[in-house]
Amino acid sequence: MSEITYIRGDATAPSGKGAKVIAHVCNDLGGWGKGFVLALSRRWPEPEKAYRAWHRDRAKNDFGLGAVQLIQVDRYLWVANMIGQHGTRTGSKGVPVRYEAIDRALTKLADEAIERSASVHMPRIGCGLAGGKWPRVEPLIAERLVARHIPVTVYSYGEEAPF
């Protein structure tokens, strides 16, 4: 089984050849405006537009924890909006990250990546504003993606602590 590759760089500019999916975690409230999504929106308007429409029409679709939406932003590049956090703030019920939802989303993402013969690129999903811990997320990526022989690259950017 291959390993997760860790590099310092920008996950919105994935390295390597071939088809690629940029995966990230979104909330279940329809909010888009802090964290990694800002970097995505600076590069492409489509992921935000698609996410907002998906949330707006949620009564008629699969929007909810564990769901995944793939948006093509270039010929061989997609962005995966994965619903893996409940709300946006830490409160009496803890941090917003929902590991079980990330696990379900990664399972769906694996099928999509295999269908496209794509590698997966991401920041440390669920570990920024969602409040998750990488030692809980990393095994999910290994089980759902790496175990299915999907190449995964995780990016550390700017002032963020190295791996």
Contacts in CASP RR format, 6 or more apart in sequence:
PFRMAT RR
TARGET T0000
AUTHOR 0000-0000-0000
METHOD contacts of the structure
MODEL  1
MSEITYIRGDATAPSGKGAKVIAHVCNDLGGWGKGFVLALSRRWPEPEKA
YRAWHRDRAKNDFGLGAVQLIQVDRYLWVANMIGQHGTRTGSKGVPVRYE
AIDRALTKLADEAIERSASVHMPRIGCGLAGGKWPRVEPLIAERLVARHI
PVTVYSYGEEAPF
1 146 0 8 1.000
1 147 0 8 1.000
1 149 0 8 1.000
2 146 0 8 1.000
2 149 0 8 1.000
2 151 0 8 1.000
3 146 0 8 1.000
4 138 0 8 1.000
4 141 0 8 1.000
4 142 0 8 1.000
4 146 0 8 1.000
4 152 0 8 1.000
4 153 0 8 1.000
4 154 0 8 1.000
5 151 0 8 1.000
5 152 0 8 1.000
5 153 0 8 1.000
5 154 0 8 1.000
6 153 0 8 1.000
6 154 0 8 1.000
6 156 0 8 1.000
6 163 0 8 1.000
7 15 0 8 1.000
7 153 0 8 1.000
7 154 0 8 1.000
7 155 0 8 1.000
7 156 0 8 1.000
8 155 0 8 1.000
8 156 0 8 1.000
8 157 0 8 1.000
8 158 0 8 1.000
8 162 0 8 1.000
9 155 0 8 1.000
9 156 0 8 1.000
9 157 0 8 1.000
9 158 0 8 1.000
10 39 0 8 1.000
10 155 0 8 1.000
10 157 0 8 1.000
11 22 0 8 1.000
11 24 0 8 1.000
11 36 0 8 1.000
11 39 0 8 1.000
11 121 0 8 1.000
11 122 0 8 1.000
11 123 0 8 1.000
11 155 0 8 1.000
11 157 0 8 1.000
12 22 0 8 1.000
12 39 0 8 1.000
12 40 0 8 1.000
12 42 0 8 1.000
12 43 0 8 1.000
14 20 0 8 1.000
14 22 0 8 1.000
14 77 0 8 1.000
14 119 0 8 1.000
14 121 0 8 1.000
14 153 0 8 1.000
15 121 0 8 1.000
15 153 0 8 1.000
16 119 0 8 1.000
18 76 0 8 1.000
18 117 0 8 1.000
18 118 0 8 1.000
18 119 0 8 1.000
19 76 0 8 1.000
19 77 0 8 1.000
19 78 0 8 1.000
19 116 0 8 1.000
19 117 0 8 1.000
19 118 0 8 1.000
19 119 0 8 1.000
20 76 0 8 1.000
20 77 0 8 1.000
20 78 0 8 1.000
20 118 0 8 1.000
20 119 0 8 1.000
20 120 0 8 1.000
20 121 0 8 1.000
21 70 0 8 1.000
21 77 0 8 1.000
21 78 0 8 1.000
21 79 0 8 1.000
21 80 0 8 1.000
21 109 0 8 1.000
21 112 0 8 1.000
21 113 0 8 1.000
21 116 0 8 1.000
21 118 0 8 1.000
21 119 0 8 1.000
21 120 0 8 1.000
21 121 0 8 1.000
22 40 0 8 1.000
22 77 0 8 1.000
22 78 0 8 1.000
22 79 0 8 1.000
22 80 0 8 1.000
22 121 0 8 1.000
22 122 0 8 1.000
23 79 0 8 1.000
23 80 0 8 1.000
23 82 0 8 1.000
23 106 0 8 1.000
23 109 0 8 1.000
23 120 0 8 1.000
23 121 0 8 1.000
23 122 0 8 1.000
23 125 0 8 1.000
24 36 0 8 1.000
24 37 0 8 1.000
24 40 0 8 1.000
24 79 0 8 1.000
24 80 0 8 1.000
24 81 0 8 1.000
24 82 0 8 1.000
24 122 0 8 1.000
24 123 0 8 1.000
24 125 0 8 1.000
25 82 0 8 1.000
25 83 0 8 1.000
25 84 0 8 1.000
25 85 0 8 1.000
25 97 0 8 1.000
25 102 0 8 1.000
25 105 0 8 1.000
25 125 0 8 1.000
25 126 0 8 1.000
25 130 0 8 1.000
26 32 0 8 1.000
26 37 0 8 1.000
26 51 0 8 1.000
26 81 0 8 1.000
26 82 0 8 1.000
26 83 0 8 1.000
26 84 0 8 1.000
26 85 0 8 1.000
27 83 0 8 1.000
27 84 0 8 1.000
27 85 0 8 1.000
27 86 0 8 1.000
27 87 0 8 1.000
27 88 0 8 1.000
27 96 0 8 1.000
27 130 0 8 1.000
28 63 0 8 1.000
28 64 0 8 1.000
28 65 0 8 1.000
28 83 0 8 1.000
28 84 0 8 1.000
28 85 0 8 1.000
28 86 0 8 1.000
28 87 0 8 1.000
29 55 0 8 1.000
29 87 0 8 1.000
29 88 0 8 1.000
30 51 0 8 1.000
30 52 0 8 1.000
30 55 0 8 1.000
31 55 0 8 1.000
31 88 0 8 1.000
32 41 0 8 1.000
32 48 0 8 1.000
32 51 0 8 1.000
32 52 0 8 1.000
33 41 0 8 1.000
34 88 0 8 1.000
34 129 0 8 1.000
35 128 0 8 1.000
35 129 0 8 1.000
36 123 0 8 1.000
36 128 0 8 1.000
37 47 0 8 1.000
37 48 0 8 1.000
40 47 0 8 1.000
40 48 0 8 1.000
40 79 0 8 1.000
41 47 0 8 1.000
41 48 0 8 1.000
43 73 0 8 1.000
44 73 0 8 1.000
44 79 0 8 1.000
46 71 0 8 1.000
46 72 0 8 1.000
46 73 0 8 1.000
46 79 0 8 1.000
47 71 0 8 1.000
47 73 0 8 1.000
47 79 0 8 1.000
47 81 0 8 1.000
50 69 0 8 1.000
50 71 0 8 1.000
50 81 0 8 1.000
51 69 0 8 1.000
51 81 0 8 1.000
54 61 0 8 1.000
54 63 0 8 1.000
54 69 0 8 1.000
54 81 0 8 1.000
55 63 0 8 1.000
57 63 0 8 1.000
58 64 0 8 1.000
63 83 0 8 1.000
64 83 0 8 1.000
64 101 0 8 1.000
65 83 0 8 1.000
65 84 0 8 1.000
65 86 0 8 1.000
65 98 0 8 1.000
65 100 0 8 1.000
65 101 0 8 1.000
65 104 0 8 1.000
66 82 0 8 1.000
66 83 0 8 1.000
66 84 0 8 1.000
66 98 0 8 1.000
66 101 0 8 1.000
66 102 0 8 1.000
66 104 0 8 1.000
66 105 0 8 1.000
66 108 0 8 1.000
67 82 0 8 1.000
67 83 0 8 1.000
67 105 0 8 1.000
67 108 0 8 1.000
68 80 0 8 1.000
68 81 0 8 1.000
68 82 0 8 1.000
68 83 0 8 1.000
68 105 0 8 1.000
68 108 0 8 1.000
68 109 0 8 1.000
68 112 0 8 1.000
69 80 0 8 1.000
69 81 0 8 1.000
70 78 0 8 1.000
70 79 0 8 1.000
70 80 0 8 1.000
70 81 0 8 1.000
70 112 0 8 1.000
71 78 0 8 1.000
71 79 0 8 1.000
71 81 0 8 1.000
72 78 0 8 1.000
73 79 0 8 1.000
76 118 0 8 1.000
78 112 0 8 1.000
78 116 0 8 1.000
78 118 0 8 1.000
80 105 0 8 1.000
80 109 0 8 1.000
80 112 0 8 1.000
80 120 0 8 1.000
82 102 0 8 1.000
82 105 0 8 1.000
82 106 0 8 1.000
82 109 0 8 1.000
82 125 0 8 1.000
83 101 0 8 1.000
83 105 0 8 1.000
84 97 0 8 1.000
84 98 0 8 1.000
84 101 0 8 1.000
84 102 0 8 1.000
84 105 0 8 1.000
84 126 0 8 1.000
84 130 0 8 1.000
85 96 0 8 1.000
85 97 0 8 1.000
85 98 0 8 1.000
85 101 0 8 1.000
85 126 0 8 1.000
85 129 0 8 1.000
85 130 0 8 1.000
86 96 0 8 1.000
86 98 0 8 1.000
86 101 0 8 1.000
87 96 0 8 1.000
88 96 0 8 1.000
88 129 0 8 1.000
89 96 0 8 1.000
90 96 0 8 1.000
90 131 0 8 1.000
95 130 0 8 1.000
95 131 0 8 1.000
95 132 0 8 1.000
96 129 0 8 1.000
96 130 0 8 1.000
96 131 0 8 1.000
97 126 0 8 1.000
97 127 0 8 1.000
97 130 0 8 1.000
97 131 0 8 1.000
97 132 0 8 1.000
99 132 0 8 1.000
99 136 0 8 1.000
99 137 0 8 1.000
99 140 0 8 1.000
102 125 0 8 1.000
102 126 0 8 1.000
102 137 0 8 1.000
102 140 0 8 1.000
103 140 0 8 1.000
103 143 0 8 1.000
103 144 0 8 1.000
106 140 0 8 1.000
106 141 0 8 1.000
106 144 0 8 1.000
106 145 0 8 1.000
107 144 0 8 1.000
109 120 0 8 1.000
109 144 0 8 1.000
109 145 0 8 1.000
110 144 0 8 1.000
110 145 0 8 1.000
110 148 0 8 1.000
110 150 0 8 1.000
112 118 0 8 1.000
113 119 0 8 1.000
113 120 0 8 1.000
113 145 0 8 1.000
113 150 0 8 1.000
114 148 0 8 1.000
114 150 0 8 1.000
118 150 0 8 1.000
119 150 0 8 1.000
119 151 0 8 1.000
119 152 0 8 1.000
119 153 0 8 1.000
120 145 0 8 1.000
120 150 0 8 1.000
120 151 0 8 1.000
120 152 0 8 1.000
120 153 0 8 1.000
121 152 0 8 1.000
121 153 0 8 1.000
121 154 0 8 1.000
121 155 0 8 1.000
122 152 0 8 1.000
122 153 0 8 1.000
122 154 0 8 1.000
122 155 0 8 1.000
123 154 0 8 1.000
123 155 0 8 1.000
123 156 0 8 1.000
123 157 0 8 1.000
124 134 0 8 1.000
124 137 0 8 1.000
124 154 0 8 1.000
124 156 0 8 1.000
125 137 0 8 1.000
125 141 0 8 1.000
126 132 0 8 1.000
126 137 0 8 1.000
127 133 0 8 1.000
127 134 0 8 1.000
127 137 0 8 1.000
141 152 0 8 1.000
141 154 0 8 1.000
145 152 0 8 1.000
146 152 0 8 1.000
154 163 0 8 1.000
156 162 0 8 1.000
156 163 0 8 1.000
END
